[in-house]
């Protein structure tokens, strides 16, 4: 009898337990990211949430995707956010401006988006099974082929968006400096 035959829902493996625990920490960090009133703390909690996703990818044996997560999102996107905060002279401490007062509407949209996402994923992968004896799904070759065959346009659009955000932060910081110098 194989391990798969004796393994059941009520007898999780160590990897499954670690996956759930890291998922709970990641979810908690994501909630703190969007609920804190300190912008720098929100960016740092975002690092924890994105790092938790990288650990989840490692637990799923998708090492390439995990390193991409660390290098691009944790390394680049968060650094870009912090530079944007510094260049626009965003408040470092608690900021009451960080709360727009739309919490009920935001909660409703978040619940609806989560329900739609769960429904789409469950519907799309209901009868899909992963061949564990076949090629690794998270390998560099498979991930690269999928990325450059199906996801080139969103990947490039994201890079243009990030570049525009950085240029916008620089322009805003120079405009404030020019207005202060002109007075």
C-alpha positions as CSV (number, residue, x, y, z in Angstrom):
1,X,0.0,0.0,0.0
2,X,1.4,3.4,-1.0
3,X,1.6,6.5,1.1
4,X,-1.0,8.2,-1.0
5,X,-3.5,5.3,-0.3
6,X,-2.9,5.6,3.5
7,X,-2.9,9.4,3.6
8,X,-6.3,10.9,4.3
9,X,-7.9,14.3,5.1
10,X,-7.7,13.7,8.8
11,X,-4.0,12.8,8.8
12,X,-2.2,15.8,7.3
13,X,1.5,15.7,6.5
14,X,4.0,18.1,7.9
15,X,4.1,20.0,4.7
16,X,0.3,20.4,4.8
17,X,0.4,21.7,8.3
18,X,3.2,24.1,7.5
19,X,1.2,25.3,4.4
20,X,-1.8,26.1,6.6
21,X,0.2,27.8,9.3
22,X,2.1,30.0,6.8
23,X,-1.2,30.7,5.0
24,X,-2.7,32.0,8.3
25,X,0.3,34.2,8.9
26,X,0.2,35.5,5.3
27,X,-3.5,36.2,5.6
28,X,-3.0,38.0,8.9
29,X,-0.2,40.1,7.4
30,X,-2.4,41.0,4.4
31,X,-5.2,42.1,6.7
32,X,-2.8,44.3,8.7
33,X,-1.4,45.7,5.5
34,X,-4.8,47.1,4.4
35,X,-6.1,48.1,7.9
36,X,-3.1,49.9,9.4
37,X,-3.0,53.7,9.3
38,X,0.8,54.0,9.0
39,X,1.8,53.8,5.4
40,X,5.4,52.6,6.1
41,X,4.1,49.9,8.3
42,X,1.7,48.9,5.6
43,X,4.6,48.5,3.2
44,X,6.5,46.4,5.7
45,X,3.5,44.2,6.4
46,X,3.2,43.8,2.6
47,X,6.8,42.4,2.7
48,X,5.6,39.8,5.2
49,X,2.5,38.9,3.2
50,X,4.5,38.6,-0.1
51,X,7.3,36.6,1.7
52,X,4.6,34.3,3.0
53,X,3.4,33.7,-0.5
54,X,7.0,32.8,-1.5
55,X,7.2,30.3,1.3
56,X,3.9,28.8,0.1
57,X,5.4,28.4,-3.4
58,X,8.4,26.6,-1.8
59,X,6.1,24.3,0.0
60,X,4.4,23.5,-3.3
61,X,7.8,22.7,-4.8
62,X,7.7,25.7,-7.2
63,X,11.1,27.0,-6.4
64,X,11.5,29.2,-9.5
65,X,8.2,31.0,-8.8
66,X,9.2,31.4,-5.1
67,X,12.4,33.1,-6.1
68,X,10.6,35.3,-8.7
69,X,8.2,36.3,-5.9
70,X,11.1,37.2,-3.6
71,X,13.2,39.1,-6.2
72,X,10.4,40.9,-8.1
73,X,7.7,41.5,-5.5
74,X,9.5,41.6,-2.2
75,X,12.6,43.1,-3.7
76,X,11.4,45.4,-6.4
77,X,7.8,46.3,-5.9
78,X,8.1,47.0,-2.1
79,X,11.2,49.0,-2.6
80,X,9.4,51.0,-5.3
81,X,6.5,51.6,-2.9
82,X,8.9,52.8,-0.2
83,X,10.7,55.1,-2.7
84,X,7.4,56.5,-3.7
85,X,6.4,57.1,-0.1
86,X,9.7,58.9,0.5
87,X,9.7,60.9,-2.7
88,X,6.1,62.1,-2.1
89,X,6.9,63.0,1.5
90,X,4.1,60.8,2.8
91,X,3.6,61.0,6.5
92,X,5.7,58.5,8.5
93,X,3.5,58.2,11.6
94,X,-0.2,57.6,12.0
95,X,-2.2,59.3,9.3
96,X,-5.9,59.9,9.6
97,X,-5.9,60.6,5.8
98,X,-5.2,56.9,5.2
99,X,-8.8,56.1,6.2
100,X,-11.3,57.2,3.7
101,X,-14.3,56.0,5.8
102,X,-15.5,53.5,3.1
103,X,-14.9,50.4,5.2
104,X,-18.4,48.9,4.7
105,X,-18.2,49.4,0.9
106,X,-14.6,48.1,0.8
107,X,-15.6,45.0,2.9
108,X,-18.6,44.3,0.5
109,X,-16.3,44.5,-2.5
110,X,-13.7,42.4,-0.9
111,X,-16.2,39.7,0.0
112,X,-17.7,39.7,-3.4
113,X,-14.3,39.6,-5.1
114,X,-13.2,36.7,-2.8
115,X,-16.4,34.8,-3.5
116,X,-16.0,35.3,-7.3
117,X,-12.4,34.2,-7.2
118,X,-13.2,31.1,-5.2
119,X,-16.1,30.2,-7.5
120,X,-13.9,30.7,-10.7
121,X,-11.0,28.7,-9.3
122,X,-13.2,25.8,-8.1
123,X,-15.2,25.8,-11.3
124,X,-12.0,25.8,-13.5
125,X,-10.1,23.2,-11.6
126,X,-12.9,20.9,-10.4
127,X,-11.8,17.9,-12.4
128,X,-8.1,18.7,-12.8
129,X,-5.6,16.4,-11.4
130,X,-1.9,16.9,-11.2
131,X,0.2,14.0,-12.6
132,X,2.8,13.6,-9.8
133,X,4.9,11.3,-11.9
134,X,5.1,13.7,-14.8
135,X,7.3,16.8,-15.2
136,X,7.4,19.2,-12.2
137,X,4.7,21.9,-12.7
138,X,6.8,24.6,-10.9
139,X,10.0,23.9,-12.9
140,X,11.8,26.7,-14.7
141,X,11.1,25.3,-18.1
142,X,7.3,24.9,-17.6
143,X,6.9,28.2,-15.8
144,X,8.9,30.1,-18.5
145,X,7.0,28.5,-21.3
146,X,3.7,29.5,-19.7
147,X,4.9,33.0,-18.8
148,X,6.2,33.9,-22.2
149,X,3.4,32.1,-24.1
150,X,0.3,33.3,-22.3
151,X,1.3,36.1,-19.9
152,X,3.6,38.4,-21.8
153,X,1.2,41.3,-22.2
154,X,0.2,41.5,-18.5
155,X,3.8,41.1,-17.5
156,X,4.9,44.0,-19.7
157,X,1.9,46.1,-18.7
158,X,2.9,45.7,-15.0
159,X,6.4,46.8,-15.8
160,X,5.1,50.0,-17.6
161,X,2.7,50.6,-14.6
162,X,5.6,50.4,-12.1
163,X,7.8,52.7,-14.2
164,X,4.9,55.2,-14.5
165,X,4.5,55.1,-10.7
166,X,8.2,55.8,-10.1
167,X,8.3,58.7,-12.7
168,X,5.1,60.1,-11.2
169,X,6.6,60.1,-7.7
170,X,9.7,61.8,-9.0
171,X,7.6,64.5,-10.7
172,X,5.5,65.1,-7.6
173,X,8.6,65.4,-5.4
174,X,10.2,67.9,-7.8
175,X,7.0,70.0,-8.1
176,X,6.8,70.3,-4.3
177,X,10.5,71.3,-4.1
178,X,10.1,73.8,-6.9
179,X,7.1,75.4,-5.2
180,X,9.0,75.7,-1.9
181,X,12.0,77.2,-3.6
182,X,9.9,79.7,-5.6
183,X,8.2,81.2,-2.5
